[in-house]
Amino acid sequence: MTDTDAAGPETNGAGAPEPGIRILAQFIRDLSFENPRAPETLRAQNATQPQIEMGVEMNARGREDGLFEVDLKLSARAEREDGPVFHVELLYGGVFQISGVSQEDLEPVLLVECPRFMFPFARQIIASVTSDGGFPPFMLDPIDFAGVYAARKAQGMGGETIGNA
């Protein structure tokens, strides 16, 4: 006798597949780092904390093979009163296999759950590139992707989600 359901691990007992997200690939689609005033911005007398502007965008699209591509775009611009310090922009992509999710729930899965999986890797890339640029690693705070998604929906911007082609 086993403790598992006779329907198997991929079904919920009613014959419907369990919802699942599989990450098949993650990659840097585009990366830009600018330190326009180096080496002056790296000097110790410039110890005042810069003002940071953050940007977050998520987009998703279906592919002909039934998989989905998700893009997470993160940008950070740091400025002091005397001018720009750095600007980093990362477009980080992933290929996902989504199963057991209804069409009406697909958009939130693609634009909330998939970016949650991708974020730690994108965060590390930004920390590394700012460190390599001569600054302390810039560690992004965790992002509420559900909140960003809800705000975009409220503004009528929704995601660029296209069903399977």
CNS distance restraints for C-alpha pairs under 8 A (distance, minus, plus):
assign (resid   4 and name CA) (resid   8 and name CA) 6.92 0.50 0.50
assign (resid   4 and name CA) (resid   9 and name CA) 7.46 0.50 0.50
assign (resid   5 and name CA) (resid   9 and name CA) 7.20 0.50 0.50
assign (resid   5 and name CA) (resid  13 and name CA) 7.08 0.50 0.50
assign (resid   6 and name CA) (resid  13 and name CA) 7.74 0.50 0.50
assign (resid   7 and name CA) (resid  11 and name CA) 5.96 0.50 0.50
assign (resid   7 and name CA) (resid  12 and name CA) 7.26 0.50 0.50
assign (resid   7 and name CA) (resid  13 and name CA) 5.38 0.50 0.50
assign (resid   7 and name CA) (resid  14 and name CA) 7.99 0.50 0.50
assign (resid   7 and name CA) (resid  15 and name CA) 7.06 0.50 0.50
assign (resid   8 and name CA) (resid  13 and name CA) 7.90 0.50 0.50
assign (resid   9 and name CA) (resid  18 and name CA) 7.99 0.50 0.50
assign (resid  10 and name CA) (resid  17 and name CA) 5.47 0.50 0.50
assign (resid  10 and name CA) (resid  18 and name CA) 5.47 0.50 0.50
assign (resid  11 and name CA) (resid  15 and name CA) 5.62 0.50 0.50
assign (resid  11 and name CA) (resid  16 and name CA) 5.40 0.50 0.50
assign (resid  11 and name CA) (resid  17 and name CA) 4.27 0.50 0.50
assign (resid  11 and name CA) (resid  18 and name CA) 5.07 0.50 0.50
assign (resid  12 and name CA) (resid  16 and name CA) 6.03 0.50 0.50
assign (resid  12 and name CA) (resid  17 and name CA) 6.33 0.50 0.50
assign (resid  12 and name CA) (resid  18 and name CA) 5.72 0.50 0.50
assign (resid  16 and name CA) (resid 100 and name CA) 7.15 0.50 0.50
assign (resid  17 and name CA) (resid  99 and name CA) 7.24 0.50 0.50
assign (resid  17 and name CA) (resid 100 and name CA) 4.99 0.50 0.50
assign (resid  18 and name CA) (resid  99 and name CA) 7.39 0.50 0.50
assign (resid  18 and name CA) (resid 100 and name CA) 5.32 0.50 0.50
assign (resid  19 and name CA) (resid  98 and name CA) 7.55 0.50 0.50
assign (resid  19 and name CA) (resid  99 and name CA) 5.50 0.50 0.50
assign (resid  19 and name CA) (resid 100 and name CA) 4.08 0.50 0.50
assign (resid  19 and name CA) (resid 101 and name CA) 5.44 0.50 0.50
assign (resid  20 and name CA) (resid  97 and name CA) 7.96 0.50 0.50
assign (resid  20 and name CA) (resid  98 and name CA) 5.78 0.50 0.50
assign (resid  20 and name CA) (resid  99 and name CA) 5.09 0.50 0.50
assign (resid  20 and name CA) (resid 100 and name CA) 6.30 0.50 0.50
assign (resid  20 and name CA) (resid 101 and name CA) 7.59 0.50 0.50
assign (resid  21 and name CA) (resid  96 and name CA) 6.68 0.50 0.50
assign (resid  21 and name CA) (resid  97 and name CA) 5.86 0.50 0.50
assign (resid  21 and name CA) (resid  98 and name CA) 4.82 0.50 0.50
assign (resid  21 and name CA) (resid  99 and name CA) 6.63 0.50 0.50
assign (resid  21 and name CA) (resid 114 and name CA) 7.88 0.50 0.50
assign (resid  22 and name CA) (resid  96 and name CA) 5.51 0.50 0.50
assign (resid  22 and name CA) (resid  97 and name CA) 5.01 0.50 0.50
assign (resid  22 and name CA) (resid  98 and name CA) 6.49 0.50 0.50
assign (resid  23 and name CA) (resid  94 and name CA) 7.15 0.50 0.50
assign (resid  23 and name CA) (resid  95 and name CA) 6.19 0.50 0.50
assign (resid  23 and name CA) (resid  96 and name CA) 4.75 0.50 0.50
assign (resid  23 and name CA) (resid  97 and name CA) 6.60 0.50 0.50
assign (resid  24 and name CA) (resid  94 and name CA) 7.43 0.50 0.50
assign (resid  24 and name CA) (resid  95 and name CA) 5.42 0.50 0.50
assign (resid  24 and name CA) (resid  96 and name CA) 5.57 0.50 0.50
assign (resid  24 and name CA) (resid  97 and name CA) 7.03 0.50 0.50
assign (resid  25 and name CA) (resid  94 and name CA) 5.39 0.50 0.50
assign (resid  25 and name CA) (resid  95 and name CA) 5.09 0.50 0.50
assign (resid  25 and name CA) (resid  96 and name CA) 7.28 0.50 0.50
assign (resid  26 and name CA) (resid  92 and name CA) 7.40 0.50 0.50
assign (resid  26 and name CA) (resid  93 and name CA) 5.64 0.50 0.50
assign (resid  26 and name CA) (resid  94 and name CA) 4.23 0.50 0.50
assign (resid  26 and name CA) (resid  95 and name CA) 6.53 0.50 0.50
assign (resid  26 and name CA) (resid 118 and name CA) 7.58 0.50 0.50
assign (resid  27 and name CA) (resid  92 and name CA) 5.91 0.50 0.50
assign (resid  27 and name CA) (resid  93 and name CA) 5.25 0.50 0.50
assign (resid  27 and name CA) (resid  94 and name CA) 6.28 0.50 0.50
assign (resid  28 and name CA) (resid  90 and name CA) 7.43 0.50 0.50
assign (resid  28 and name CA) (resid  91 and name CA) 6.29 0.50 0.50
assign (resid  28 and name CA) (resid  92 and name CA) 4.70 0.50 0.50
assign (resid  28 and name CA) (resid  93 and name CA) 6.14 0.50 0.50
assign (resid  29 and name CA) (resid  90 and name CA) 7.83 0.50 0.50
assign (resid  29 and name CA) (resid  91 and name CA) 5.42 0.50 0.50
assign (resid  29 and name CA) (resid  92 and name CA) 5.54 0.50 0.50
assign (resid  29 and name CA) (resid  93 and name CA) 6.08 0.50 0.50
assign (resid  30 and name CA) (resid  89 and name CA) 7.91 0.50 0.50
assign (resid  30 and name CA) (resid  90 and name CA) 5.85 0.50 0.50
assign (resid  30 and name CA) (resid  91 and name CA) 4.96 0.50 0.50
assign (resid  30 and name CA) (resid  92 and name CA) 7.01 0.50 0.50
assign (resid  31 and name CA) (resid  88 and name CA) 7.59 0.50 0.50
assign (resid  31 and name CA) (resid  89 and name CA) 5.80 0.50 0.50
assign (resid  31 and name CA) (resid  90 and name CA) 4.59 0.50 0.50
assign (resid  31 and name CA) (resid  91 and name CA) 6.32 0.50 0.50
assign (resid  32 and name CA) (resid  87 and name CA) 7.86 0.50 0.50
assign (resid  32 and name CA) (resid  88 and name CA) 5.58 0.50 0.50
assign (resid  32 and name CA) (resid  89 and name CA) 5.14 0.50 0.50
assign (resid  32 and name CA) (resid  90 and name CA) 6.48 0.50 0.50
assign (resid  33 and name CA) (resid  86 and name CA) 7.24 0.50 0.50
assign (resid  33 and name CA) (resid  87 and name CA) 5.76 0.50 0.50
assign (resid  33 and name CA) (resid  88 and name CA) 4.40 0.50 0.50
assign (resid  33 and name CA) (resid  89 and name CA) 6.54 0.50 0.50
assign (resid  33 and name CA) (resid 129 and name CA) 7.22 0.50 0.50
assign (resid  33 and name CA) (resid 130 and name CA) 7.70 0.50 0.50
assign (resid  33 and name CA) (resid 133 and name CA) 7.93 0.50 0.50
assign (resid  34 and name CA) (resid  86 and name CA) 5.45 0.50 0.50
assign (resid  34 and name CA) (resid  87 and name CA) 5.10 0.50 0.50
assign (resid  34 and name CA) (resid  88 and name CA) 6.36 0.50 0.50
assign (resid  35 and name CA) (resid  85 and name CA) 6.20 0.50 0.50
assign (resid  35 and name CA) (resid  86 and name CA) 4.62 0.50 0.50
assign (resid  35 and name CA) (resid  87 and name CA) 6.79 0.50 0.50
assign (resid  35 and name CA) (resid 133 and name CA) 7.14 0.50 0.50
assign (resid  36 and name CA) (resid  84 and name CA) 7.22 0.50 0.50
assign (resid  36 and name CA) (resid  85 and name CA) 7.13 0.50 0.50
assign (resid  36 and name CA) (resid  86 and name CA) 6.86 0.50 0.50
assign (resid  37 and name CA) (resid  41 and name CA) 5.87 0.50 0.50
assign (resid  37 and name CA) (resid  84 and name CA) 7.37 0.50 0.50
assign (resid  37 and name CA) (resid  85 and name CA) 6.85 0.50 0.50
assign (resid  38 and name CA) (resid  42 and name CA) 6.52 0.50 0.50
assign (resid  39 and name CA) (resid  43 and name CA) 7.01 0.50 0.50
assign (resid  41 and name CA) (resid  46 and name CA) 6.47 0.50 0.50
assign (resid  41 and name CA) (resid  85 and name CA) 6.05 0.50 0.50
assign (resid  42 and name CA) (resid  46 and name CA) 7.16 0.50 0.50
assign (resid  42 and name CA) (resid 134 and name CA) 6.67 0.50 0.50
assign (resid  42 and name CA) (resid 135 and name CA) 7.06 0.50 0.50
assign (resid  43 and name CA) (resid  47 and name CA) 7.91 0.50 0.50
assign (resid  48 and name CA) (resid  80 and name CA) 7.57 0.50 0.50
assign (resid  49 and name CA) (resid  80 and name CA) 7.30 0.50 0.50
assign (resid  50 and name CA) (resid  78 and name CA) 5.63 0.50 0.50
assign (resid  50 and name CA) (resid  79 and name CA) 5.08 0.50 0.50
assign (resid  50 and name CA) (resid  80 and name CA) 4.69 0.50 0.50
assign (resid  50 and name CA) (resid  85 and name CA) 7.43 0.50 0.50
assign (resid  51 and name CA) (resid  78 and name CA) 5.53 0.50 0.50
assign (resid  51 and name CA) (resid  79 and name CA) 5.28 0.50 0.50
assign (resid  51 and name CA) (resid  80 and name CA) 6.19 0.50 0.50
assign (resid  52 and name CA) (resid  76 and name CA) 6.50 0.50 0.50
assign (resid  52 and name CA) (resid  77 and name CA) 5.56 0.50 0.50
assign (resid  52 and name CA) (resid  78 and name CA) 4.50 0.50 0.50
assign (resid  52 and name CA) (resid  79 and name CA) 6.60 0.50 0.50
assign (resid  53 and name CA) (resid  76 and name CA) 5.56 0.50 0.50
assign (resid  53 and name CA) (resid  77 and name CA) 5.13 0.50 0.50
assign (resid  53 and name CA) (resid  78 and name CA) 6.52 0.50 0.50
assign (resid  54 and name CA) (resid  74 and name CA) 7.43 0.50 0.50
assign (resid  54 and name CA) (resid  75 and name CA) 5.67 0.50 0.50
assign (resid  54 and name CA) (resid  76 and name CA) 4.61 0.50 0.50
assign (resid  54 and name CA) (resid  77 and name CA) 6.66 0.50 0.50
assign (resid  55 and name CA) (resid  73 and name CA) 7.70 0.50 0.50
assign (resid  55 and name CA) (resid  74 and name CA) 5.65 0.50 0.50
assign (resid  55 and name CA) (resid  75 and name CA) 4.91 0.50 0.50
assign (resid  55 and name CA) (resid  76 and name CA) 6.41 0.50 0.50
assign (resid  56 and name CA) (resid  72 and name CA) 7.37 0.50 0.50
assign (resid  56 and name CA) (resid  73 and name CA) 5.71 0.50 0.50
assign (resid  56 and name CA) (resid  74 and name CA) 4.89 0.50 0.50
assign (resid  56 and name CA) (resid  75 and name CA) 6.69 0.50 0.50
assign (resid  57 and name CA) (resid  72 and name CA) 5.93 0.50 0.50
assign (resid  57 and name CA) (resid  73 and name CA) 5.00 0.50 0.50
assign (resid  57 and name CA) (resid  74 and name CA) 6.72 0.50 0.50
assign (resid  58 and name CA) (resid  70 and name CA) 7.25 0.50 0.50
assign (resid  58 and name CA) (resid  71 and name CA) 5.66 0.50 0.50
assign (resid  58 and name CA) (resid  72 and name CA) 4.78 0.50 0.50
assign (resid  58 and name CA) (resid  73 and name CA) 6.30 0.50 0.50
assign (resid  58 and name CA) (resid 111 and name CA) 5.97 0.50 0.50
assign (resid  58 and name CA) (resid 115 and name CA) 7.34 0.50 0.50
assign (resid  58 and name CA) (resid 159 and name CA) 6.96 0.50 0.50
assign (resid  59 and name CA) (resid  70 and name CA) 5.75 0.50 0.50
assign (resid  59 and name CA) (resid  71 and name CA) 5.17 0.50 0.50
assign (resid  59 and name CA) (resid  72 and name CA) 6.78 0.50 0.50
assign (resid  59 and name CA) (resid 111 and name CA) 6.62 0.50 0.50
assign (resid  59 and name CA) (resid 159 and name CA) 5.56 0.50 0.50
assign (resid  59 and name CA) (resid 160 and name CA) 5.29 0.50 0.50
assign (resid  59 and name CA) (resid 161 and name CA) 6.74 0.50 0.50
assign (resid  60 and name CA) (resid  68 and name CA) 6.86 0.50 0.50
assign (resid  60 and name CA) (resid  69 and name CA) 5.56 0.50 0.50
assign (resid  60 and name CA) (resid  70 and name CA) 4.29 0.50 0.50
assign (resid  60 and name CA) (resid  71 and name CA) 6.17 0.50 0.50
assign (resid  60 and name CA) (resid 110 and name CA) 6.33 0.50 0.50
assign (resid  60 and name CA) (resid 111 and name CA) 6.85 0.50 0.50
assign (resid  60 and name CA) (resid 159 and name CA) 6.92 0.50 0.50
assign (resid  60 and name CA) (resid 160 and name CA) 5.73 0.50 0.50
assign (resid  60 and name CA) (resid 161 and name CA) 4.91 0.50 0.50
assign (resid  60 and name CA) (resid 162 and name CA) 7.15 0.50 0.50
assign (resid  61 and name CA) (resid  68 and name CA) 5.71 0.50 0.50
assign (resid  61 and name CA) (resid  69 and name CA) 5.46 0.50 0.50
assign (resid  61 and name CA) (resid  70 and name CA) 6.66 0.50 0.50
assign (resid  61 and name CA) (resid 160 and name CA) 6.66 0.50 0.50
assign (resid  61 and name CA) (resid 161 and name CA) 4.86 0.50 0.50
assign (resid  61 and name CA) (resid 162 and name CA) 4.74 0.50 0.50
assign (resid  61 and name CA) (resid 163 and name CA) 6.81 0.50 0.50
assign (resid  61 and name CA) (resid 164 and name CA) 7.93 0.50 0.50
assign (resid  62 and name CA) (resid  66 and name CA) 6.71 0.50 0.50
assign (resid  62 and name CA) (resid  67 and name CA) 6.14 0.50 0.50
assign (resid  62 and name CA) (resid  68 and name CA) 4.50 0.50 0.50
assign (resid  62 and name CA) (resid  69 and name CA) 6.41 0.50 0.50
assign (resid  62 and name CA) (resid 161 and name CA) 7.14 0.50 0.50
assign (resid  62 and name CA) (resid 162 and name CA) 5.27 0.50 0.50
assign (resid  62 and name CA) (resid 163 and name CA) 5.02 0.50 0.50
assign (resid  62 and name CA) (resid 164 and name CA) 4.56 0.50 0.50
assign (resid  62 and name CA) (resid 165 and name CA) 6.20 0.50 0.50
assign (resid  63 and name CA) (resid  67 and name CA) 5.40 0.50 0.50
assign (resid  63 and name CA) (resid  68 and name CA) 5.63 0.50 0.50
assign (resid  63 and name CA) (resid  69 and name CA) 7.17 0.50 0.50
assign (resid  63 and name CA) (resid 163 and name CA) 7.93 0.50 0.50
assign (resid  63 and name CA) (resid 164 and name CA) 5.61 0.50 0.50
assign (resid  63 and name CA) (resid 165 and name CA) 5.73 0.50 0.50
assign (resid  64 and name CA) (resid 164 and name CA) 6.05 0.50 0.50
assign (resid  64 and name CA) (resid 165 and name CA) 4.78 0.50 0.50
assign (resid  65 and name CA) (resid 164 and name CA) 7.75 0.50 0.50
assign (resid  66 and name CA) (resid  97 and name CA) 7.60 0.50 0.50
assign (resid  66 and name CA) (resid 164 and name CA) 5.55 0.50 0.50
assign (resid  66 and name CA) (resid 165 and name CA) 7.60 0.50 0.50
assign (resid  67 and name CA) (resid  95 and name CA) 6.79 0.50 0.50
assign (resid  67 and name CA) (resid  96 and name CA) 5.81 0.50 0.50
assign (resid  67 and name CA) (resid  97 and name CA) 5.06 0.50 0.50
assign (resid  67 and name CA) (resid  98 and name CA) 7.14 0.50 0.50
assign (resid  67 and name CA) (resid 164 and name CA) 7.52 0.50 0.50
assign (resid  68 and name CA) (resid  95 and name CA) 5.61 0.50 0.50
assign (resid  68 and name CA) (resid  96 and name CA) 5.17 0.50 0.50
assign (resid  68 and name CA) (resid  97 and name CA) 6.44 0.50 0.50
assign (resid  68 and name CA) (resid  98 and name CA) 7.63 0.50 0.50
assign (resid  68 and name CA) (resid 164 and name CA) 7.88 0.50 0.50
assign (resid  69 and name CA) (resid  93 and name CA) 6.91 0.50 0.50
assign (resid  69 and name CA) (resid  94 and name CA) 5.64 0.50 0.50
assign (resid  69 and name CA) (resid  95 and name CA) 4.61 0.50 0.50
assign (resid  69 and name CA) (resid  96 and name CA) 6.37 0.50 0.50
assign (resid  70 and name CA) (resid  93 and name CA) 5.61 0.50 0.50
assign (resid  70 and name CA) (resid  94 and name CA) 5.24 0.50 0.50
assign (resid  70 and name CA) (resid  95 and name CA) 6.43 0.50 0.50
assign (resid  70 and name CA) (resid  96 and name CA) 7.58 0.50 0.50
assign (resid  70 and name CA) (resid 110 and name CA) 6.81 0.50 0.50
assign (resid  70 and name CA) (resid 111 and name CA) 7.62 0.50 0.50
assign (resid  70 and name CA) (resid 114 and name CA) 7.16 0.50 0.50
assign (resid  70 and name CA) (resid 115 and name CA) 7.53 0.50 0.50
assign (resid  71 and name CA) (resid  91 and name CA) 6.53 0.50 0.50
assign (resid  71 and name CA) (resid  92 and name CA) 5.67 0.50 0.50
assign (resid  71 and name CA) (resid  93 and name CA) 4.44 0.50 0.50
assign (resid  71 and name CA) (resid  94 and name CA) 6.54 0.50 0.50
assign (resid  71 and name CA) (resid 115 and name CA) 7.86 0.50 0.50
assign (resid  72 and name CA) (resid  90 and name CA) 7.94 0.50 0.50
assign (resid  72 and name CA) (resid  91 and name CA) 5.77 0.50 0.50
assign (resid  72 and name CA) (resid  92 and name CA) 5.17 0.50 0.50
assign (resid  72 and name CA) (resid  93 and name CA) 6.25 0.50 0.50
assign (resid  72 and name CA) (resid 115 and name CA) 6.33 0.50 0.50
assign (resid  72 and name CA) (resid 118 and name CA) 7.69 0.50 0.50
assign (resid  72 and name CA) (resid 119 and name CA) 7.94 0.50 0.50
assign (resid  73 and name CA) (resid  89 and name CA) 7.29 0.50 0.50
assign (resid  73 and name CA) (resid  90 and name CA) 5.63 0.50 0.50
assign (resid  73 and name CA) (resid  91 and name CA) 4.40 0.50 0.50
assign (resid  73 and name CA) (resid  92 and name CA) 6.25 0.50 0.50
assign (resid  74 and name CA) (resid  89 and name CA) 5.82 0.50 0.50
assign (resid  74 and name CA) (resid  90 and name CA) 5.29 0.50 0.50
assign (resid  74 and name CA) (resid  91 and name CA) 6.58 0.50 0.50
assign (resid  75 and name CA) (resid  87 and name CA) 7.42 0.50 0.50
assign (resid  75 and name CA) (resid  88 and name CA) 5.60 0.50 0.50
assign (resid  75 and name CA) (resid  89 and name CA) 4.25 0.50 0.50
assign (resid  75 and name CA) (resid  90 and name CA) 6.29 0.50 0.50
assign (resid  76 and name CA) (resid  87 and name CA) 5.77 0.50 0.50
assign (resid  76 and name CA) (resid  88 and name CA) 5.40 0.50 0.50
assign (resid  76 and name CA) (resid  89 and name CA) 6.56 0.50 0.50
assign (resid  77 and name CA) (resid  84 and name CA) 7.81 0.50 0.50
assign (resid  77 and name CA) (resid  85 and name CA) 7.75 0.50 0.50
assign (resid  77 and name CA) (resid  86 and name CA) 5.98 0.50 0.50
assign (resid  77 and name CA) (resid  87 and name CA) 4.37 0.50 0.50
assign (resid  77 and name CA) (resid  88 and name CA) 6.53 0.50 0.50
assign (resid  78 and name CA) (resid  84 and name CA) 6.19 0.50 0.50
assign (resid  78 and name CA) (resid  85 and name CA) 5.28 0.50 0.50
assign (resid  78 and name CA) (resid  86 and name CA) 5.29 0.50 0.50
assign (resid  78 and name CA) (resid  87 and name CA) 6.27 0.50 0.50
assign (resid  79 and name CA) (resid  83 and name CA) 5.67 0.50 0.50
assign (resid  79 and name CA) (resid  84 and name CA) 4.24 0.50 0.50
assign (resid  79 and name CA) (resid  85 and name CA) 5.07 0.50 0.50
assign (resid  79 and name CA) (resid  86 and name CA) 7.14 0.50 0.50
assign (resid  80 and name CA) (resid  84 and name CA) 6.20 0.50 0.50
assign (resid  80 and name CA) (resid  85 and name CA) 6.72 0.50 0.50
assign (resid  88 and name CA) (resid 126 and name CA) 7.31 0.50 0.50
assign (resid  88 and name CA) (resid 130 and name CA) 7.77 0.50 0.50
assign (resid  90 and name CA) (resid 122 and name CA) 7.56 0.50 0.50
assign (resid  90 and name CA) (resid 126 and name CA) 7.45 0.50 0.50
assign (resid  92 and name CA) (resid 118 and name CA) 7.85 0.50 0.50
assign (resid  92 and name CA) (resid 122 and name CA) 6.50 0.50 0.50
assign (resid  94 and name CA) (resid 118 and name CA) 7.36 0.50 0.50
assign (resid  96 and name CA) (resid 114 and name CA) 7.82 0.50 0.50
assign (resid 101 and name CA) (resid 105 and name CA) 6.21 0.50 0.50
assign (resid 101 and name CA) (resid 106 and name CA) 6.12 0.50 0.50
assign (resid 102 and name CA) (resid 106 and name CA) 6.18 0.50 0.50
assign (resid 103 and name CA) (resid 107 and name CA) 7.76 0.50 0.50
assign (resid 105 and name CA) (resid 109 and name CA) 6.44 0.50 0.50
assign (resid 106 and name CA) (resid 110 and name CA) 6.15 0.50 0.50
assign (resid 107 and name CA) (resid 111 and name CA) 6.01 0.50 0.50
assign (resid 107 and name CA) (resid 159 and name CA) 7.33 0.50 0.50
assign (resid 107 and name CA) (resid 161 and name CA) 6.43 0.50 0.50
assign (resid 108 and name CA) (resid 112 and name CA) 5.38 0.50 0.50
assign (resid 108 and name CA) (resid 113 and name CA) 7.12 0.50 0.50
assign (resid 108 and name CA) (resid 146 and name CA) 7.94 0.50 0.50
assign (resid 108 and name CA) (resid 149 and name CA) 7.62 0.50 0.50
assign (resid 109 and name CA) (resid 113 and name CA) 4.91 0.50 0.50
assign (resid 109 and name CA) (resid 114 and name CA) 6.38 0.50 0.50
assign (resid 110 and name CA) (resid 114 and name CA) 5.28 0.50 0.50
assign (resid 110 and name CA) (resid 115 and name CA) 7.44 0.50 0.50
assign (resid 110 and name CA) (resid 161 and name CA) 8.00 0.50 0.50
assign (resid 111 and name CA) (resid 115 and name CA) 6.31 0.50 0.50
assign (resid 111 and name CA) (resid 145 and name CA) 7.53 0.50 0.50
assign (resid 111 and name CA) (resid 149 and name CA) 6.81 0.50 0.50
assign (resid 111 and name CA) (resid 159 and name CA) 6.97 0.50 0.50
assign (resid 112 and name CA) (resid 116 and name CA) 6.36 0.50 0.50
assign (resid 112 and name CA) (resid 145 and name CA) 5.13 0.50 0.50
assign (resid 112 and name CA) (resid 146 and name CA) 5.48 0.50 0.50
assign (resid 112 and name CA) (resid 149 and name CA) 6.79 0.50 0.50
assign (resid 113 and name CA) (resid 117 and name CA) 6.63 0.50 0.50
assign (resid 113 and name CA) (resid 145 and name CA) 7.82 0.50 0.50
assign (resid 114 and name CA) (resid 118 and name CA) 6.46 0.50 0.50
assign (resid 115 and name CA) (resid 119 and name CA) 5.81 0.50 0.50
assign (resid 115 and name CA) (resid 145 and name CA) 7.23 0.50 0.50
assign (resid 116 and name CA) (resid 120 and name CA) 7.76 0.50 0.50
assign (resid 116 and name CA) (resid 145 and name CA) 7.02 0.50 0.50
assign (resid 118 and name CA) (resid 122 and name CA) 6.39 0.50 0.50
assign (resid 119 and name CA) (resid 123 and name CA) 5.86 0.50 0.50
assign (resid 120 and name CA) (resid 124 and name CA) 6.26 0.50 0.50
assign (resid 121 and name CA) (resid 125 and name CA) 6.40 0.50 0.50
assign (resid 122 and name CA) (resid 126 and name CA) 6.40 0.50 0.50
assign (resid 123 and name CA) (resid 127 and name CA) 6.24 0.50 0.50
assign (resid 123 and name CA) (resid 139 and name CA) 6.57 0.50 0.50
assign (resid 123 and name CA) (resid 140 and name CA) 6.06 0.50 0.50
assign (resid 124 and name CA) (resid 128 and name CA) 6.08 0.50 0.50
assign (resid 124 and name CA) (resid 139 and name CA) 7.55 0.50 0.50
assign (resid 125 and name CA) (resid 129 and name CA) 6.15 0.50 0.50
assign (resid 126 and name CA) (resid 130 and name CA) 6.14 0.50 0.50
assign (resid 126 and name CA) (resid 137 and name CA) 7.82 0.50 0.50
assign (resid 126 and name CA) (resid 138 and name CA) 6.71 0.50 0.50
assign (resid 126 and name CA) (resid 139 and name CA) 7.41 0.50 0.50
assign (resid 127 and name CA) (resid 131 and name CA) 6.15 0.50 0.50
assign (resid 127 and name CA) (resid 137 and name CA) 4.46 0.50 0.50
assign (resid 127 and name CA) (resid 138 and name CA) 4.72 0.50 0.50
assign (resid 127 and name CA) (resid 139 and name CA) 5.48 0.50 0.50
assign (resid 127 and name CA) (resid 140 and name CA) 7.86 0.50 0.50
assign (resid 128 and name CA) (resid 132 and name CA) 6.05 0.50 0.50
assign (resid 128 and name CA) (resid 137 and name CA) 6.26 0.50 0.50
assign (resid 129 and name CA) (resid 133 and name CA) 6.07 0.50 0.50
assign (resid 129 and name CA) (resid 137 and name CA) 7.79 0.50 0.50
assign (resid 130 and name CA) (resid 134 and name CA) 6.65 0.50 0.50
assign (resid 130 and name CA) (resid 135 and name CA) 5.62 0.50 0.50
assign (resid 130 and name CA) (resid 136 and name CA) 6.85 0.50 0.50
assign (resid 130 and name CA) (resid 137 and name CA) 5.50 0.50 0.50
assign (resid 130 and name CA) (resid 138 and name CA) 6.08 0.50 0.50
assign (resid 131 and name CA) (resid 135 and name CA) 4.93 0.50 0.50
assign (resid 131 and name CA) (resid 136 and name CA) 5.30 0.50 0.50
assign (resid 131 and name CA) (resid 137 and name CA) 4.60 0.50 0.50
assign (resid 131 and name CA) (resid 138 and name CA) 7.37 0.50 0.50
assign (resid 144 and name CA) (resid 148 and name CA) 6.37 0.50 0.50
assign (resid 145 and name CA) (resid 149 and name CA) 5.98 0.50 0.50
assign (resid 146 and name CA) (resid 150 and name CA) 6.05 0.50 0.50
assign (resid 147 and name CA) (resid 151 and name CA) 6.09 0.50 0.50
assign (resid 148 and name CA) (resid 152 and name CA) 6.21 0.50 0.50
assign (resid 149 and name CA) (resid 153 and name CA) 6.20 0.50 0.50
assign (resid 149 and name CA) (resid 158 and name CA) 7.30 0.50 0.50
assign (resid 149 and name CA) (resid 159 and name CA) 7.90 0.50 0.50
assign (resid 150 and name CA) (resid 154 and name CA) 6.11 0.50 0.50
assign (resid 151 and name CA) (resid 155 and name CA) 6.26 0.50 0.50
assign (resid 152 and name CA) (resid 156 and name CA) 6.21 0.50 0.50
assign (resid 152 and name CA) (resid 157 and name CA) 4.96 0.50 0.50
assign (resid 152 and name CA) (resid 158 and name CA) 5.42 0.50 0.50
assign (resid 152 and name CA) (resid 159 and name CA) 7.74 0.50 0.50
assign (resid 153 and name CA) (resid 157 and name CA) 5.56 0.50 0.50
assign (resid 153 and name CA) (resid 158 and name CA) 4.68 0.50 0.50
assign (resid 153 and name CA) (resid 159 and name CA) 7.98 0.50 0.50
